[in-house]
Amino acid sequence: MIIQALSFYLFSFVAIASAVMVISARNPVHSVLFLILAFFNAAGLFVLIGAEFIAMILVVVYGGAVAVLFLFVVMMLDISFTELRQGFLQYLPIGGLVGIVLLAELLMIGGSWVIAPATETVRSFPAPPIDQVTNTHAIGKILYTDYIYLFQGAGMVLLVAMIGAIVLTLRARPGVRKQKISDQINRRPEDAIEIKKVQSGSGI
């Protein structure tokens, strides 16, 4: 029990510190690296509560794909961050107002838990025994039986978004050589090979 408590405080402290550094770091590359660190510590917290599937998804999908993609985009794009920070003071009052509203909402949610802890407003489902069904098995069973159409619909939306991104970025640029698959497939040996009969000792 002491080890779990120490692990919880360690993961929580590092996750909060990493989240603060994400928004306060001056270098955007360092911000993305702190974001990856926050993802890993959040995955550790999920492991402590027994949600190993969510922890794995958080590490593989967010830490291994999304955050690394952000890192590559930030490193590849030539963005002038000094120009982006010039209008910071202009939008500071609006951002502060939005932050205060969000903080008030969080305090209201936390206060409702403390004031009425026994309020049963959420429908509860009986959990199966741990030794019979794992979290991954339970999530897969619910996802591919009760929500199979919504799952397939989400996959179709992602597919359309991926095709749209490819179509928007696939454009002809002058001076750039591009591979043409149809020309390569329809290429004949006569177009690339020329056979010459050379007499012995005469050279080419």
C-alpha positions as CSV (number, residue, x, y, z in Angstrom):
1,M,0.0,0.0,0.0
2,I,2.9,2.4,0.7
3,I,4.5,1.6,-2.6
4,Q,1.2,2.4,-4.4
5,A,0.8,5.7,-2.6
6,L,4.4,6.7,-3.3
7,S,4.0,5.7,-7.0
8,F,0.8,7.7,-7.2
9,Y,2.4,10.9,-5.7
10,L,5.5,10.4,-8.0
11,F,3.5,10.0,-11.2
12,S,1.1,12.8,-10.2
13,F,3.9,15.3,-9.4
14,V,5.8,14.5,-12.6
15,A,2.6,14.7,-14.7
16,I,1.6,18.1,-13.3
17,A,5.1,19.5,-13.6
18,S,5.3,18.3,-17.2
19,A,2.0,19.8,-18.0
20,V,3.1,23.1,-16.6
21,M,6.3,23.0,-18.6
22,V,4.3,22.2,-21.8
23,I,2.7,25.6,-21.7
24,S,5.6,27.5,-20.2
25,A,8.6,26.3,-22.2
26,R,9.9,28.8,-24.7
27,N,11.2,26.2,-27.1
28,P,8.3,24.3,-28.9
29,V,10.4,21.2,-29.2
30,H,10.9,21.1,-25.4
31,S,7.1,21.5,-25.0
32,V,6.4,18.4,-27.1
33,L,9.0,16.4,-25.2
34,F,7.4,17.5,-21.9
35,L,4.0,16.5,-23.4
36,I,5.4,13.0,-24.1
37,L,6.6,12.8,-20.5
38,A,3.2,13.8,-19.3
39,F,1.6,11.1,-21.4
40,F,3.9,8.4,-19.9
41,N,3.1,9.5,-16.3
42,A,-0.6,9.6,-17.0
43,A,-0.2,6.0,-18.3
44,G,1.4,5.1,-15.0
45,L,-1.5,6.5,-13.1
46,F,-3.9,4.4,-15.2
47,V,-1.9,1.3,-14.5
48,L,-2.2,2.0,-10.7
49,I,-6.0,2.0,-11.0
50,G,-6.0,-1.2,-13.0
51,A,-6.8,0.3,-16.5
52,E,-3.9,-1.2,-18.3
53,F,-5.6,-1.1,-21.7
54,I,-6.1,2.7,-21.5
55,A,-2.5,3.1,-20.3
56,M,-1.2,1.1,-23.3
57,I,-3.4,3.1,-25.7
58,L,-2.1,6.4,-24.1
59,V,1.5,5.3,-24.6
60,V,1.2,3.8,-28.1
61,V,-1.3,6.2,-29.7
62,Y,-0.6,9.5,-28.0
63,G,3.0,9.1,-26.9
64,G,4.2,7.1,-29.8
65,A,2.2,8.6,-32.7
66,V,0.5,11.9,-32.0
67,A,3.2,13.6,-29.9
68,V,6.0,12.3,-32.2
69,L,4.0,13.7,-35.1
70,F,3.8,17.1,-33.4
71,L,7.5,16.9,-32.8
72,F,8.3,16.3,-36.4
73,V,5.9,19.0,-37.6
74,V,7.5,21.6,-35.2
75,M,11.0,20.6,-36.2
76,M,10.3,20.6,-40.0
77,L,8.2,23.8,-40.2
78,D,10.1,27.1,-40.2
79,I,7.8,29.0,-37.8
80,S,8.7,32.4,-36.4
81,F,7.6,32.0,-32.8
82,T,8.6,35.6,-32.0
83,E,6.0,36.9,-34.3
84,L,3.4,34.5,-32.8
85,R,4.1,35.8,-29.3
86,Q,3.7,39.5,-30.3
87,G,-0.1,39.4,-29.8
88,F,0.1,37.6,-26.5
89,L,-0.8,40.7,-24.4
90,Q,-3.7,41.5,-26.7
91,Y,-5.5,38.2,-26.1
92,L,-4.4,37.9,-22.4
93,P,-7.7,39.3,-20.9
94,I,-9.8,36.9,-23.0
95,G,-7.6,33.9,-22.2
96,G,-7.7,34.8,-18.5
97,L,-11.5,35.1,-18.5
98,V,-11.8,31.7,-20.2
99,G,-9.3,30.2,-17.6
100,I,-11.3,31.6,-14.7
101,V,-14.5,30.1,-16.1
102,L,-12.9,26.7,-16.5
103,L,-11.5,26.9,-13.0
104,A,-14.9,27.8,-11.6
105,E,-16.5,24.8,-13.4
106,L,-13.8,22.4,-12.0
107,L,-14.4,23.7,-8.5
108,M,-18.1,23.3,-8.9
109,I,-17.7,19.7,-10.1
110,G,-15.3,18.9,-7.2
111,G,-17.6,20.6,-4.7
112,S,-20.6,18.6,-5.9
113,W,-18.7,15.4,-5.2
114,V,-17.9,16.6,-1.7
115,I,-21.3,17.9,-0.9
116,A,-23.3,15.0,-2.2
117,P,-21.1,11.9,-2.3
118,A,-24.0,9.5,-2.1
119,T,-25.9,11.0,-5.0
120,E,-26.6,8.2,-7.6
121,T,-27.1,10.3,-10.7
122,V,-24.9,8.0,-12.9
123,R,-26.2,4.6,-13.8
124,S,-23.9,1.9,-12.4
125,F,-23.1,-1.4,-14.0
126,P,-22.0,-4.5,-12.1
127,A,-18.4,-5.2,-12.7
128,P,-17.4,-8.8,-13.7
129,P,-15.0,-10.7,-11.5
130,I,-11.4,-9.7,-12.2
131,D,-10.2,-13.3,-12.5
132,Q,-12.7,-14.0,-15.2
133,V,-12.6,-11.1,-17.6
134,T,-9.7,-8.7,-18.2
135,N,-10.1,-5.0,-19.1
136,T,-9.0,-5.6,-22.7
137,H,-11.5,-8.4,-23.1
138,A,-14.4,-6.4,-21.5
139,I,-13.7,-3.3,-23.7
140,G,-13.4,-5.4,-26.8
141,K,-16.6,-7.3,-26.1
142,I,-18.6,-4.1,-25.5
143,L,-17.0,-2.2,-28.4
144,Y,-17.5,-5.0,-31.0
145,T,-21.0,-6.0,-29.9
146,D,-23.0,-3.1,-28.6
147,Y,-21.2,-0.3,-30.4
148,I,-20.0,-2.0,-33.6
149,Y,-21.8,0.4,-35.9
150,L,-20.5,3.5,-34.1
151,F,-17.0,2.0,-34.2
152,Q,-17.2,1.4,-37.9
153,G,-18.6,4.9,-38.5
154,A,-15.7,6.4,-36.6
155,G,-13.3,4.4,-38.8
156,M,-15.0,5.7,-41.9
157,V,-14.8,9.3,-40.7
158,L,-11.0,8.8,-40.1
159,L,-10.6,7.2,-43.5
160,V,-12.4,10.1,-45.2
161,A,-10.3,12.6,-43.2
162,M,-7.1,10.8,-44.3
163,I,-8.1,10.7,-47.9
164,G,-9.0,14.4,-47.8
165,A,-5.6,15.3,-46.3
166,I,-3.9,13.4,-49.0
167,V,-5.9,15.0,-51.8
168,L,-5.3,18.5,-50.3
169,T,-1.6,18.0,-50.1
170,L,-1.2,16.1,-53.4
171,R,-0.6,18.9,-56.0
172,A,1.7,19.4,-58.9
173,R,4.6,21.7,-58.3
174,P,6.7,23.1,-61.1
175,G,10.3,21.9,-61.2
176,V,9.6,18.9,-59.0
177,R,10.1,15.4,-60.6
178,K,7.3,13.1,-59.7
179,Q,6.9,9.3,-60.0
180,K,4.3,8.2,-62.5
181,I,3.3,4.6,-61.8
182,S,1.2,4.2,-65.1
183,D,4.2,5.2,-67.2
184,Q,6.4,2.7,-65.4
185,I,4.0,-0.1,-65.8
186,N,3.3,0.6,-69.5
187,R,7.0,0.9,-70.3
188,R,8.3,-1.5,-73.0
189,P,11.8,-2.9,-73.4
190,E,12.1,-1.1,-76.7
191,D,11.8,2.3,-75.1
192,A,14.7,1.8,-72.8
193,I,17.0,-0.8,-74.4
194,E,18.8,-0.5,-77.8
195,I,20.4,-3.6,-79.1
196,K,23.5,-3.2,-81.3
197,K,25.5,-5.8,-83.1
198,V,29.2,-5.2,-82.6
199,Q,31.8,-7.0,-84.6
200,S,34.5,-8.7,-82.7
201,G,37.5,-6.5,-82.3
202,S,35.9,-3.3,-83.7
203,G,34.6,-1.8,-80.5
204,I,31.5,0.2,-80.1
